[in-house]
Structure formats: structure tokens, C-alpha cells
Amino acid sequence: MQPYPLQLEETPTWLESLFASDLAFVVLFGLCLLEGAMLLRFMPSELVVPAALALIGSSIPKVLTIVGIAVIGTTIGQFCLFILARHTGRDYIIQKRWFPLTESRLDRFDAWFDRWGALAVAGSNTLLFVRGLLTVPAGLSEMDSRSFVLLSALGSLSFQTILAILYLFGGYLLAL
């Protein structure tokens, strides 16, 4: 997948200052909501939790809060995209410039969803580069909304937890 035109290499200064403010958790929630809805273009999704840990703090209570907010935000964002796909259909989603896939790539994710079923939602949410991309095929299917939310949250929990552990482990290694 090619980078988005507005995606930057590092966290924007204005975003860093918001992360360091009293609104840090609100900002994190908003970023995760955008990420889940596939609208986050100025920051790679893999940097959201590590940036929050770096700028807000990495004590155990803060790590748990950051991961919890990230899971809730991305799950709500994905559920909004799921509902949009369900109510508007495939053609509407494909025609939108904000949707990061071509029709042929979406066909591949449809096939993935058909092959693996609902569990593919949790699996795809755990993986880099395909994170959240099964949301649209799930929304276009007969998948139950509650099942989608549960599987989306489980996949997001594993993804965000892995990011937090990697960040903390990397910090530990640097401190040696």
C-alpha cells in the first residue's frame, strides 16, 4: 500500500502539544476514532499508542488507560464504518476518496472474509497493513453487529497491547 499524500514521517508539533496537555486522553480517543474509521491520514496508526505512551507517560495505570482508550476509540470508529458500509453499499464506499482501497483490493479482502468468516475481523485488526480493512466486507455481509463489535475490539486489544509492549520493551532495552 502506498503512503497517503498527507501522511507525515513524524508526529506533528501541534499534536505533540495536545498530547502533553490536559486534553491528552480526549485527543487520543479522537485519533483512535479516526483510525478506526480509516480517516487517520496524517499519522501512521502504528504510532498512535507509542506516541501517547511517550508523551502522556508509561506507568502501568497510564499504559492500561491508553490501551483501553485506543481499543474503545478504534472499535467505535470501525463500527461507524461497518454501519456506513451496511447502509450505503460497496459502490458508495469504493467511490469515496478517503477509502484507501481499490475495487480489486477490496475484492481480495472480500475473499478473505468469505474464506475465514467473522474471525477474520479480529485477525485483520491484529495485523499491520490490513488493520481494519475487513470492516467493509463485514458490513456488507450478514454479520451480526454485536459479533462485529466484539471481534473488532478483541483484534484492536491485541494490536494495541502488542504496540504498548513493544514500546515498553524497547524502552527497557535502551535503558540497559
PyMOL commands that set and color helices and strands:
alter all, ss='L'
color gray80, all
select helices_A, chain A and resi 13-19+24-36+45-56+60-88+90-95+103-116+119-126+135-140+145-175
alter helices_A, ss='H'
color red, helices_A
deselect
rebuild
show_as cartoon
